Amino acid sequence: MNEITRPRAVPAHRPALSRISDLALLPALILLLIVGAVSNEHFLERDNLTNILAASSALGLLVLAEAMILISGKMDLSLESIAGLAPALGFMVVIPVASAGFGTELPTWLGLAIIPLVGACIGAVNGILIWGLRLNGFIVTLAMNIVLRGLLVGMVSGKTLFDAPEAFFALGSETWLGLAKSVWLTALCFAVAGFVLRYHRLGRAVYAIGGNAPAARAAGIRVERVGWNVLVIGGALSAIAGLVIAGRVGAVNANQGSGLIFTVFAAAVIGGISLRGGKGSLLGALLGALLLGMLENLLVLEQVSSFWIQAIYGGIILVALIVARLTSGEAQE
């Protein structure tokens, strides 16, 4: 990350021709569709395709959060635990003690509001430690990931939280115009974030601090504030992703989100998001999330063990890094 790499010039607005690279994963997606159609007769069925989109929506929100943080020149390993802890807190403040709740039994709307708020607060703490105290982002978020996972395990105490109002499961289980509501939400979040990053001064500032924070600061950009805001937004998005996961599963347990960060990084990296910061597009990140969602669905249909799926994701990250090194001439340090 930028914490250990040499300064680079603030990237100029990319020319139109270079944006073709945003669609670099389209041939891979088309190839995977062809392979899936040939290998399994159910792969291209409407129900399966909509299931792929629904299953990829939570991953997409986490990839969006991580992509923005990576573009700003940092990384956040705690997103997976935010996706577990924040929904658990939202559940526990509304469900009764008999269902492993706190017994407060707050109104449903307040419990739902607490979820993204918790995520934002965790992102804010990360931001203070990383941008305020200038601590290493990798170590800070790794430690935060461990802390949050421990808190979740301790709070849940081996129980499964499921006795919550229907509104807590709406994003992951209800549909609108034939697609899960989570799919529409993910699409909206990508559209808004993509517009801001490309056309708003905040988005240009995010790319600037990721490319060269000292130069951005010299240009009058409030580097710490921008970086802090990105981490706060990333935390809130991760909490909402956790709510989507809970809606699809129908419950929250101590393992929710565990190990998901590896898939998130795989999607971001193959989508063209640079680990050095300042480069990449959200369209590429979105295509990366869809590609991994399709790949996992195909492997499940072919009854491939979940243990092999993680190995495949790790291989994808390595291949993507090698391709990025060969095509750009820059090391992903």
PARO-587893 format. One record per residue (C-alpha): x, y, z; residue in three letters. Coordinates in steps of 0.5 Angstrom, whole numbers, plus 500, padded with zeros to 3 digits. Example, Ala and Ser with C-alpha at 12.3 -4.5 7.8 and 13.67 -1.06 7.14 Angstrom:
# PARO-587893
atom px=525; py=491; pz=516; roti=ala
atom px=527; py=498; pz=514; roti=ser
# end
This chain:
# PARO-587893
atom px=500; py=500; pz=500; roti=met
atom px=502; py=507; pz=500; roti=asn
atom px=505; py=507; pz=507; roti=glu
atom px=511; py=503; pz=504; roti=ile
atom px=511; py=505; pz=497; roti=thr
atom px=515; py=511; pz=494; roti=arg
atom px=510; py=517; pz=492; roti=pro
atom px=507; py=517; pz=485; roti=arg
atom px=505; py=523; pz=481; roti=ala
atom px=497; py=525; pz=482; roti=val
atom px=494; py=521; pz=476; roti=pro
atom px=490; py=526; pz=471; roti=ala
atom px=483; py=524; pz=469; roti=his
atom px=484; py=518; pz=465; roti=arg
atom px=483; py=519; pz=457; roti=pro
atom px=477; py=515; pz=454; roti=ala
atom px=481; py=510; pz=451; roti=leu
atom px=484; py=507; pz=457; roti=ser
atom px=477; py=506; pz=460; roti=arg
atom px=476; py=500; pz=455; roti=ile
atom px=480; py=497; pz=461; roti=ser
atom px=474; py=497; pz=465; roti=asp
atom px=471; py=492; pz=461; roti=leu
atom px=477; py=487; pz=461; roti=ala
atom px=473; py=482; pz=465; roti=leu
atom px=467; py=482; pz=460; roti=leu
atom px=471; py=476; pz=455; roti=pro
atom px=472; py=472; pz=462; roti=ala
atom px=465; py=473; pz=464; roti=leu
atom px=462; py=471; pz=457; roti=ile
atom px=467; py=465; pz=457; roti=leu
atom px=465; py=463; pz=463; roti=leu
atom px=457; py=463; pz=461; roti=leu
atom px=459; py=459; pz=455; roti=ile
atom px=463; py=454; pz=460; roti=val
atom px=457; py=454; pz=465; roti=gly
atom px=452; py=453; pz=459; roti=ala
atom px=456; py=447; pz=456; roti=val
atom px=458; py=443; pz=463; roti=ser
atom px=451; py=444; pz=466; roti=asn
atom px=444; py=445; pz=463; roti=glu
atom px=441; py=449; pz=469; roti=his
atom px=447; py=454; pz=469; roti=phe
atom px=443; py=459; pz=464; roti=leu
atom px=436; py=458; pz=467; roti=glu
atom px=433; py=464; pz=469; roti=arg
atom px=432; py=462; pz=477; roti=asp
atom px=440; py=460; pz=477; roti=asn
atom px=442; py=467; pz=474; roti=leu
atom px=438; py=471; pz=479; roti=thr
atom px=440; py=467; pz=484; roti=asn
atom px=447; py=469; pz=482; roti=ile
atom px=446; py=476; pz=482; roti=leu
atom px=442; py=475; pz=489; roti=ala
atom px=448; py=471; pz=492; roti=ala
atom px=453; py=476; pz=489; roti=ser
atom px=450; py=482; pz=492; roti=ser
atom px=453; py=482; pz=499; roti=ala
atom px=460; py=481; pz=496; roti=leu
atom px=459; py=486; pz=491; roti=gly
atom px=457; py=491; pz=497; roti=leu
atom px=464; py=489; pz=500; roti=leu
atom px=468; py=489; pz=494; roti=val
atom px=465; py=496; pz=493; roti=leu
atom px=467; py=498; pz=500; roti=ala
atom px=474; py=495; pz=499; roti=glu
atom px=475; py=498; pz=492; roti=ala
atom px=474; py=505; pz=495; roti=met
atom px=479; py=504; pz=501; roti=ile
atom px=484; py=501; pz=496; roti=leu
atom px=484; py=507; pz=491; roti=ile
atom px=485; py=512; pz=497; roti=ser
atom px=491; py=508; pz=498; roti=gly
atom px=489; py=504; pz=504; roti=lys
atom px=486; py=497; pz=506; roti=met
atom px=481; py=494; pz=511; roti=asp
atom px=481; py=487; pz=513; roti=leu
atom px=476; py=488; pz=518; roti=ser
atom px=470; py=489; pz=513; roti=leu
atom px=468; py=482; pz=514; roti=glu
atom px=468; py=482; pz=521; roti=ser
atom px=464; py=489; pz=521; roti=ile
atom px=459; py=485; pz=516; roti=ala
atom px=458; py=480; pz=522; roti=gly
atom px=458; py=484; pz=528; roti=leu
atom px=454; py=490; pz=526; roti=ala
atom px=448; py=486; pz=524; roti=pro
atom px=448; py=482; pz=530; roti=ala
atom px=448; py=488; pz=534; roti=leu
atom px=442; py=490; pz=530; roti=gly
atom px=438; py=484; pz=532; roti=phe
atom px=440; py=483; pz=539; roti=met
atom px=437; py=490; pz=541; roti=val
atom px=430; py=488; pz=538; roti=val
atom px=430; py=481; pz=540; roti=ile
atom px=428; py=478; pz=547; roti=pro
atom px=432; py=475; pz=552; roti=val
atom px=429; py=469; pz=550; roti=ala
atom px=432; py=469; pz=543; roti=ser
atom px=439; py=471; pz=546; roti=ala
atom px=437; py=479; pz=545; roti=gly
atom px=439; py=484; pz=550; roti=phe
atom px=432; py=485; pz=552; roti=gly
atom px=432; py=492; pz=550; roti=thr
atom px=427; py=490; pz=545; roti=glu
atom px=428; py=497; pz=541; roti=leu
atom px=423; py=499; pz=535; roti=pro
atom px=425; py=495; pz=529; roti=thr
atom px=427; py=502; pz=525; roti=trp
atom px=432; py=503; pz=530; roti=leu
atom px=435; py=496; pz=530; roti=gly
atom px=436; py=497; pz=523; roti=leu
atom px=439; py=504; pz=523; roti=ala
atom px=444; py=501; pz=528; roti=ile
atom px=447; py=497; pz=523; roti=ile
atom px=450; py=502; pz=518; roti=pro
atom px=451; py=506; pz=524; roti=leu
atom px=455; py=501; pz=528; roti=val
atom px=459; py=500; pz=521; roti=gly
atom px=460; py=507; pz=520; roti=ala
atom px=463; py=508; pz=527; roti=cys
atom px=468; py=502; pz=526; roti=ile
atom px=470; py=505; pz=520; roti=gly
atom px=471; py=512; pz=524; roti=ala
atom px=475; py=509; pz=529; roti=val
atom px=480; py=505; pz=524; roti=asn
atom px=480; py=512; pz=520; roti=gly
atom px=483; py=516; pz=527; roti=ile
atom px=488; py=510; pz=528; roti=leu
atom px=490; py=510; pz=521; roti=ile
atom px=490; py=517; pz=518; roti=trp
atom px=490; py=521; pz=525; roti=gly
atom px=495; py=517; pz=529; roti=leu
atom px=499; py=515; pz=522; roti=arg
atom px=499; py=507; pz=524; roti=leu
atom px=500; py=502; pz=519; roti=asn
atom px=493; py=501; pz=516; roti=gly
atom px=494; py=493; pz=515; roti=phe
atom px=496; py=492; pz=522; roti=ile
atom px=490; py=496; pz=525; roti=val
atom px=485; py=493; pz=521; roti=thr
atom px=488; py=486; pz=522; roti=leu
atom px=487; py=487; pz=529; roti=ala
atom px=481; py=490; pz=529; roti=met
atom px=478; py=484; pz=525; roti=asn
atom px=481; py=480; pz=531; roti=ile
atom px=477; py=484; pz=536; roti=val
atom px=471; py=485; pz=532; roti=leu
atom px=471; py=477; pz=531; roti=arg
atom px=472; py=476; pz=538; roti=gly
atom px=466; py=481; pz=540; roti=leu
atom px=461; py=477; pz=536; roti=leu
atom px=463; py=470; pz=538; roti=val
atom px=463; py=473; pz=545; roti=gly
atom px=456; py=476; pz=544; roti=met
atom px=453; py=471; pz=541; roti=val
atom px=456; py=465; pz=545; roti=ser
atom px=454; py=460; pz=540; roti=gly
atom px=447; py=462; pz=539; roti=lys
atom px=444; py=463; pz=532; roti=thr
atom px=440; py=470; pz=532; roti=leu
atom px=434; py=469; pz=528; roti=phe
atom px=428; py=471; pz=532; roti=asp
atom px=428; py=478; pz=529; roti=ala
atom px=422; py=482; pz=525; roti=pro
atom px=421; py=481; pz=518; roti=glu
atom px=424; py=487; pz=516; roti=ala
atom px=431; py=485; pz=518; roti=phe
atom px=431; py=480; pz=512; roti=phe
atom px=427; py=484; pz=507; roti=ala
atom px=434; py=486; pz=503; roti=leu
atom px=436; py=479; pz=502; roti=gly
atom px=429; py=475; pz=501; roti=ser
atom px=424; py=480; pz=498; roti=glu
atom px=424; py=481; pz=491; roti=thr
atom px=422; py=487; pz=486; roti=trp
atom px=421; py=486; pz=479; roti=leu
atom px=424; py=479; pz=479; roti=gly
atom px=430; py=481; pz=483; roti=leu
atom px=432; py=481; pz=490; roti=ala
atom px=432; py=488; pz=493; roti=lys
atom px=439; py=487; pz=495; roti=ser
atom px=441; py=487; pz=487; roti=val
atom px=438; py=493; pz=486; roti=trp
atom px=441; py=496; pz=492; roti=leu
atom px=448; py=494; pz=490; roti=thr
atom px=447; py=497; pz=483; roti=ala
atom px=445; py=503; pz=486; roti=leu
atom px=451; py=504; pz=491; roti=cys
atom px=455; py=502; pz=485; roti=phe
atom px=452; py=507; pz=481; roti=ala
atom px=452; py=513; pz=486; roti=val
atom px=459; py=511; pz=488; roti=ala
atom px=462; py=511; pz=481; roti=gly
atom px=459; py=518; pz=479; roti=phe
atom px=462; py=521; pz=485; roti=val
atom px=469; py=518; pz=484; roti=leu
atom px=469; py=520; pz=476; roti=arg
atom px=465; py=527; pz=476; roti=tyr
atom px=465; py=530; pz=484; roti=his
atom px=471; py=533; pz=487; roti=arg
atom px=471; py=528; pz=493; roti=leu
atom px=472; py=522; pz=488; roti=gly
atom px=478; py=526; pz=484; roti=arg
atom px=481; py=527; pz=491; roti=ala
atom px=480; py=520; pz=493; roti=val
atom px=484; py=518; pz=487; roti=tyr
atom px=489; py=524; pz=488; roti=ala
atom px=491; py=521; pz=495; roti=ile
atom px=491; py=514; pz=493; roti=gly
atom px=496; py=516; pz=488; roti=gly
atom px=501; py=521; pz=492; roti=asn
atom px=498; py=523; pz=499; roti=ala
atom px=504; py=529; pz=500; roti=pro
atom px=502; py=532; pz=493; roti=ala
atom px=495; py=532; pz=494; roti=ala
atom px=496; py=535; pz=501; roti=arg
atom px=500; py=540; pz=497; roti=ala
atom px=495; py=541; pz=492; roti=ala
atom px=490; py=543; pz=498; roti=gly
atom px=486; py=537; pz=499; roti=ile
atom px=485; py=535; pz=506; roti=arg
atom px=488; py=528; pz=506; roti=val
atom px=486; py=526; pz=512; roti=glu
atom px=479; py=528; pz=512; roti=arg
atom px=478; py=525; pz=505; roti=val
atom px=481; py=518; pz=507; roti=gly
atom px=477; py=518; pz=514; roti=trp
atom px=471; py=519; pz=510; roti=asn
atom px=472; py=513; pz=505; roti=val
atom px=473; py=508; pz=511; roti=leu
atom px=467; py=511; pz=515; roti=val
atom px=463; py=509; pz=508; roti=ile
atom px=466; py=503; pz=507; roti=gly
atom px=464; py=501; pz=514; roti=gly
atom px=457; py=503; pz=513; roti=ala
atom px=457; py=499; pz=506; roti=leu
atom px=460; py=493; pz=510; roti=ser
atom px=455; py=493; pz=515; roti=ala
atom px=449; py=493; pz=510; roti=ile
atom px=452; py=487; pz=506; roti=ala
atom px=452; py=483; pz=513; roti=gly
atom px=444; py=485; pz=513; roti=leu
atom px=444; py=482; pz=506; roti=val
atom px=447; py=476; pz=508; roti=ile
atom px=443; py=475; pz=514; roti=ala
atom px=437; py=476; pz=510; roti=gly
atom px=439; py=471; pz=505; roti=arg
atom px=441; py=466; pz=511; roti=val
atom px=435; py=468; pz=515; roti=gly
atom px=439; py=468; pz=521; roti=ala
atom px=446; py=471; pz=524; roti=val
atom px=451; py=467; pz=527; roti=asn
atom px=458; py=468; pz=530; roti=ala
atom px=461; py=465; pz=523; roti=asn
atom px=458; py=470; pz=519; roti=gln
atom px=463; py=474; pz=514; roti=gly
atom px=469; py=469; pz=516; roti=ser
atom px=474; py=469; pz=511; roti=gly
atom px=470; py=473; pz=506; roti=leu
atom px=475; py=478; pz=506; roti=ile
atom px=479; py=473; pz=501; roti=phe
atom px=474; py=473; pz=496; roti=thr
atom px=473; py=481; pz=497; roti=val
atom px=480; py=482; pz=495; roti=phe
atom px=480; py=477; pz=489; roti=ala
atom px=474; py=481; pz=486; roti=ala
atom px=478; py=487; pz=487; roti=ala
atom px=484; py=485; pz=484; roti=val
atom px=482; py=482; pz=478; roti=ile
atom px=477; py=488; pz=477; roti=gly
atom px=483; py=492; pz=476; roti=gly
atom px=484; py=495; pz=483; roti=ile
atom px=491; py=497; pz=484; roti=ser
atom px=494; py=495; pz=491; roti=leu
atom px=498; py=501; pz=491; roti=arg
atom px=492; py=506; pz=491; roti=gly
atom px=490; py=511; pz=486; roti=gly
atom px=488; py=506; pz=480; roti=lys
atom px=482; py=502; pz=478; roti=gly
atom px=475; py=503; pz=477; roti=ser
atom px=468; py=501; pz=480; roti=leu
atom px=466; py=498; pz=474; roti=leu
atom px=472; py=493; pz=474; roti=gly
atom px=471; py=491; pz=481; roti=ala
atom px=463; py=490; pz=480; roti=leu
atom px=465; py=485; pz=474; roti=leu
atom px=470; py=482; pz=479; roti=gly
atom px=465; py=481; pz=484; roti=ala
atom px=460; py=478; pz=478; roti=leu
atom px=465; py=473; pz=475; roti=leu
atom px=467; py=470; pz=482; roti=leu
atom px=459; py=470; pz=484; roti=gly
atom px=458; py=466; pz=477; roti=met
atom px=465; py=462; pz=478; roti=leu
atom px=462; py=459; pz=485; roti=glu
atom px=455; py=458; pz=483; roti=asn
atom px=458; py=454; pz=477; roti=leu
atom px=463; py=450; pz=482; roti=leu
atom px=457; py=449; pz=487; roti=val
atom px=453; py=446; pz=481; roti=leu
atom px=459; py=441; pz=479; roti=glu
atom px=459; py=439; pz=486; roti=gln
atom px=466; py=442; pz=487; roti=val
atom px=468; py=442; pz=495; roti=ser
atom px=468; py=449; pz=498; roti=ser
atom px=475; py=447; pz=500; roti=phe
atom px=477; py=448; pz=493; roti=trp
atom px=474; py=454; pz=492; roti=ile
atom px=478; py=458; pz=497; roti=gln
atom px=484; py=455; pz=493; roti=ala
atom px=482; py=457; pz=487; roti=ile
atom px=480; py=464; pz=489; roti=tyr
atom px=487; py=465; pz=492; roti=gly
atom px=490; py=462; pz=485; roti=gly
atom px=486; py=468; pz=482; roti=ile
atom px=489; py=473; pz=486; roti=ile
atom px=496; py=471; pz=484; roti=leu
atom px=494; py=470; pz=477; roti=val
atom px=491; py=477; pz=477; roti=ala
atom px=497; py=480; pz=480; roti=leu
atom px=502; py=477; pz=475; roti=ile
atom px=498; py=480; pz=469; roti=val
atom px=498; py=487; pz=472; roti=ala
atom px=505; py=486; pz=473; roti=arg
atom px=506; py=484; pz=466; roti=leu
atom px=501; py=489; pz=463; roti=thr
atom px=503; py=495; pz=467; roti=ser
atom px=510; py=494; pz=469; roti=gly
atom px=509; py=496; pz=476; roti=glu
atom px=509; py=492; pz=482; roti=ala
atom px=503; py=491; pz=486; roti=gln
atom px=508; py=492; pz=493; roti=glu
# end
